[in-house]
Amino acid sequence: MLNGKTLRSYDYAIILAGSLFLGVLWVAIVDTQPVSDFAYYHRLAQSIAKGGQWGDTYTTVGYPVLLALFYKVFGASLWVAKGLNLSLSFLNNLLVLAILKRTTVSERGRKIIFALFALFPSTIFYNSMVGTEILFTTILLALTLLYLSEVKYKYVLMGIMVGLNTLIKPFFIAYFLTIFLAEFLSKRRLGPSLRHGLLVLVMSLLVLAPWLYRNYLLIGESTWVSNNGGIVLYINNNSQNHSGRWMPAEDVENSLVNTSEYSVANATEKNKMLSQAAKAWIVSHPWEFVSLGLKRLANTFDSAGGDMGFSFYGSSVSGESQELLYHLTRIVSIPVYRIGVFSILGFSLRFLLRFGKEKISSFESYLLVLFYMFAGIYFLTEGQSRYAFPVLFILIYFFYSLPKLLGLGPERNI
């Protein structure tokens, strides 16, 4: 006879199976072809699989290197990349479930949050795109699970994982600040919080050291994980950018990329030139910078479904079907995104008002600081809807937690 625990297990299994089925169905029907960054990752992985150079420092290569390993074993086919996505998405679902089981969220709450994440539109349609988001999120979720676990040397292990994820997105080195701030806010102990944050930073730098040395040998001077940070900062912070979105660097007034000095510089020098020009513009145009930053956040967290277009590129799905799926995605996504962000702001304000009077939930302080780390990066650099994918779990968690914020829910802090 089935007991309550067995039935709950069946519920989770059904959700897992449903997510996998929808992912496989999407990949089978929507034959997405890579474009832009996705095409670059695919070509680079093919080259690496054949023994070619691991990139030229322009952008990070963590994802193409892993993809190249699978291309070498199974063949350099887009189906291999999409199969890897499906496997990682399934793992992500398991990681979210494991994270939820380490919180004091009720069983009903866990089931709702898990179902929303596993069946969320972007969880399904990202499987057909050759992008960094799924792998990056896998490591981020694994980090979160490790942080919530009592494992010996967990901060050492976390530092190793942060280093690996920085090879996918170079800004992720800032994660050590998340650990420091989250622990300090929840435990009010400066020494241990600082020590744990620094340990994560040191270990991540040790992981990155061989790659940084490789870049030094390749360029001839100290070079960070990649060299595209400058161009991103430059095209998103100038007087010709009015939307907070990508624009051609050549269209910037008196653009650096059109100068002879820029044309003869190496990749690292170009990166520094662009970064310095962008920072100078920010300092001299503070209000315009803030305006663009807010637009970038809106592009990221208030344009749900905008990233779906990448999933249709090169496919045979009709325009009418694309439009229908886009609108259905927005119907599901926009309430979660908007309520999630509203709830995050509400919890943040409540914690600030009560700071010093009561302790903050360690789990929720971690999620809040982590969200603000991503939001801060996007505010400064670039915003687009696919950048919200790594924090989808956080948005869904706080979407569900809104009643608790309003004092209407039975959930209690961890």
GISULWO-V235877 format. One record per pair of residues at least 24 apart in sequence whose ideal C-beta (glycine too) atoms are under 8 Angstrom apart, sorted by sequence separation. I is the first residue (numbers start at 1). J is the second residue. If there is no record, write none. Layout:
i={I & I}
j={J & J}
//
This chain:
i={44 & 93 & 155 & 176 & 305 & 344 & 370 & 371 & 42 & 46 & 93 & 139 & 140 & 175 & 176 & 249 & 304 & 305 & 41 & 45 & 50 & 139 & 304 & 49 & 344 & 367 & 173 & 176 & 305 & 136 & 139 & 175 & 304 & 305 & 46 & 93 & 304 & 367 & 45 & 92 & 173 & 367 & 136 & 143 & 147 & 173 & 302 & 304 & 135 & 136 & 304 & 89 & 173 & 302 & 42 & 45 & 132 & 136 & 301 & 302 & 89 & 132 & 364 & 89 & 162 & 166 & 42 & 162 & 231 & 302 & 159 & 163 & 227 & 230 & 231 & 234 & 238 & 301 & 85 & 86 & 155 & 159 & 162 & 163 & 166 & 167 & 227 & 230 & 233 & 234 & 237 & 85 & 92 & 99 & 158 & 159 & 162 & 163 & 166 & 229 & 230 & 233 & 236 & 239 & 85 & 95 & 102 & 156 & 159 & 160 & 163 & 164 & 227 & 228 & 230 & 231 & 234 & 238 & 34 & 85 & 155 & 159 & 160 & 163 & 167 & 223 & 227 & 230 & 234 & 237 & 33 & 82 & 89 & 92 & 96 & 99 & 103 & 155 & 158 & 159 & 162 & 163 & 221 & 223 & 230 & 233 & 237 & 32 & 82 & 88 & 92 & 95 & 99 & 102 & 220 & 222 & 229 & 233 & 239 & 88 & 91 & 95 & 98 & 102 & 156 & 159 & 160 & 219 & 221 & 82 & 155 & 159 & 219 & 230 & 244 & 81 & 85 & 92 & 95 & 99 & 219 & 239 & 244 & 364 & 32 & 88 & 95 & 244 & 344 & 363 & 364 & 241 & 244 & 337 & 344 & 347 & 363 & 78 & 237 & 243 & 244 & 361 & 362 & 360 & 361 & 170 & 244 & 245 & 340 & 341 & 344 & 347 & 27 & 170 & 237 & 244 & 340 & 343 & 350 & 170 & 236 & 243 & 340 & 343 & 346 & 340 & 341 & 27 & 167 & 171 & 337 & 340 & 343 & 347 & 27 & 166 & 170 & 336 & 339 & 340 & 343 & 346 & 236 & 336 & 339 & 342 & 23 & 24 & 343 & 23 & 67 & 336 & 339 & 335 & 20 & 23 & 23 & 63 & 20 & 63 & 66 & 19 & 20 & 62 & 19 & 60 & 63 & 62 & 63 & 16 & 19 & 301 & 300 & 310 & 16 & 307 & 15 & 16 & 297 & 300 & 306 & 307 & 306 & 307 & 305 & 306 & 297 & 303 & 304 & 296 & 297 & 303 & 307 & 296 & 300 & 299 & 300 & 304 & 12 & 294 & 296 & 298 & 299 & 300 & 293 & 296 & 297 & 299 & 293 & 296 & 300 & 301 & 42 & 295 & 300 & 41 & 41 & 38 & 39 & 41 & 38 & 38 & 37 & 301 & 30 & 34 & 15 & 32 & 34 & 22 & 31 & 32 & 26 & 30 & 8 & 12 & 15 & 19 & 26 & 11 & 15 & 18 & 19 & 23 & 27 & 18 & 23 & 26 & 27 & 12 & 16 & 22 & 26 & 62 & 65 & 8 & 15 & 62 & 15 & 19 & 23 & 62 & 19 & 62 & 63 & 60 & 61 & 62 & 60 & 60 & 60 & 60 & 246 & 245 & 245 & 246 & 244 & 245 & 236 & 236 & 233 & 233 & 232 & 232 & 229 & 57 & 54 & 57 & 56 & 57 & 60 & 61 & 57 & 60 & 185 & 59 & 58 & 59 & 57 & 58 & 59 & 57 & 58 & 185 & 188 & 187 & 186 & 186 & 185 & 186 & 187 & 186 & 131 & 183 & 186 & 182 & 185 & 186 & 129 & 129 & 125 & 128 & 182 & 121 & 181 & 182 & 185 & 122 & 126 & 122 & 125 & 182 & 121 & 182 & 178 & 181 & 182 & 178 & 177 & 178 & 175 & 178 & 177 & 175 & 174 & 174 & 125 & 171 & 121 & 122 & 121 & 58 & 57 & 171 & 56 & 57 & 121 & 122 & 120 & 121 & 120 & 148 & 120 & 147 & 116 & 144 & 144 & 140 & 137 & 141 & 133 & 137 & 136 & 131 & 134 & 137 & 133 & 133 & 103 & 126 & 122 & 123 & 122 & 38 & 120 & 36 & 35 & 117 & 117 & 120 & 32 & 35 & 32 & 34 & 35 & 117 & 32 & 33 & 116 & 30 & 32 & 33 & 30 & 32 & 33 & 31 & 32 & 113 & 116 & 31 & 113 & 116 & 26 & 30 & 31 & 30 & 113 & 29 & 112 & 109 & 99 & 96 & 109 & 106 & 106 & 105 & 104 & 104 & 104 & 104 & 103}
j={68 & 117 & 179 & 200 & 329 & 368 & 394 & 395 & 67 & 71 & 118 & 164 & 165 & 200 & 201 & 274 & 329 & 330 & 67 & 71 & 76 & 165 & 330 & 76 & 371 & 394 & 201 & 204 & 333 & 165 & 168 & 204 & 333 & 334 & 76 & 123 & 334 & 397 & 76 & 123 & 204 & 398 & 168 & 175 & 179 & 205 & 334 & 336 & 168 & 169 & 337 & 123 & 208 & 337 & 78 & 81 & 168 & 172 & 337 & 338 & 126 & 169 & 401 & 127 & 200 & 204 & 81 & 201 & 270 & 341 & 199 & 203 & 267 & 270 & 271 & 274 & 278 & 341 & 126 & 127 & 196 & 200 & 203 & 204 & 207 & 208 & 268 & 271 & 274 & 275 & 278 & 127 & 134 & 141 & 200 & 201 & 204 & 205 & 208 & 271 & 272 & 275 & 278 & 281 & 128 & 138 & 145 & 199 & 202 & 203 & 206 & 207 & 270 & 271 & 273 & 274 & 277 & 281 & 78 & 129 & 199 & 203 & 204 & 207 & 211 & 267 & 271 & 274 & 278 & 281 & 78 & 127 & 134 & 137 & 141 & 144 & 148 & 200 & 203 & 204 & 207 & 208 & 266 & 268 & 275 & 278 & 282 & 78 & 128 & 134 & 138 & 141 & 145 & 148 & 266 & 268 & 275 & 279 & 285 & 135 & 138 & 142 & 145 & 149 & 203 & 206 & 207 & 266 & 268 & 130 & 203 & 207 & 267 & 278 & 292 & 130 & 134 & 141 & 144 & 148 & 268 & 288 & 293 & 413 & 82 & 138 & 145 & 294 & 394 & 413 & 414 & 292 & 295 & 388 & 395 & 398 & 414 & 130 & 289 & 295 & 296 & 413 & 414 & 413 & 414 & 224 & 298 & 299 & 394 & 395 & 398 & 401 & 82 & 225 & 292 & 299 & 395 & 398 & 405 & 226 & 292 & 299 & 396 & 399 & 402 & 397 & 398 & 85 & 225 & 229 & 395 & 398 & 401 & 405 & 86 & 225 & 229 & 395 & 398 & 399 & 402 & 405 & 296 & 396 & 399 & 402 & 85 & 86 & 405 & 86 & 130 & 399 & 402 & 399 & 86 & 89 & 90 & 131 & 89 & 132 & 135 & 89 & 90 & 132 & 90 & 132 & 135 & 135 & 136 & 90 & 93 & 375 & 375 & 386 & 93 & 384 & 93 & 94 & 375 & 378 & 384 & 385 & 385 & 386 & 385 & 386 & 378 & 384 & 385 & 378 & 379 & 385 & 389 & 379 & 383 & 383 & 384 & 388 & 97 & 379 & 381 & 383 & 384 & 385 & 379 & 382 & 383 & 385 & 380 & 383 & 387 & 388 & 130 & 383 & 388 & 130 & 131 & 129 & 130 & 132 & 130 & 131 & 131 & 395 & 125 & 129 & 111 & 128 & 130 & 119 & 128 & 129 & 124 & 128 & 107 & 111 & 114 & 118 & 125 & 111 & 115 & 118 & 119 & 123 & 127 & 119 & 124 & 127 & 128 & 114 & 118 & 124 & 128 & 164 & 167 & 111 & 118 & 165 & 119 & 123 & 127 & 166 & 124 & 167 & 168 & 166 & 167 & 168 & 167 & 168 & 169 & 170 & 382 & 382 & 383 & 384 & 383 & 384 & 381 & 382 & 380 & 381 & 381 & 382 & 381 & 215 & 214 & 218 & 218 & 219 & 225 & 226 & 223 & 226 & 351 & 226 & 226 & 227 & 226 & 227 & 228 & 227 & 228 & 355 & 359 & 359 & 359 & 360 & 360 & 361 & 362 & 362 & 310 & 362 & 365 & 362 & 365 & 366 & 310 & 311 & 308 & 311 & 365 & 305 & 365 & 366 & 369 & 307 & 311 & 308 & 311 & 368 & 308 & 369 & 366 & 369 & 370 & 369 & 369 & 370 & 370 & 373 & 373 & 373 & 373 & 377 & 329 & 377 & 328 & 329 & 329 & 267 & 267 & 381 & 267 & 268 & 332 & 333 & 332 & 333 & 333 & 363 & 336 & 366 & 336 & 366 & 370 & 390 & 389 & 393 & 386 & 390 & 390 & 386 & 389 & 392 & 389 & 390 & 363 & 389 & 389 & 392 & 392 & 310 & 392 & 310 & 310 & 392 & 393 & 396 & 310 & 313 & 311 & 313 & 314 & 396 & 312 & 313 & 396 & 311 & 313 & 314 & 312 & 314 & 315 & 314 & 315 & 396 & 399 & 315 & 397 & 400 & 311 & 315 & 316 & 317 & 400 & 317 & 400 & 400 & 393 & 393 & 411 & 410 & 411 & 411 & 411 & 412 & 413 & 414 & 414}
//
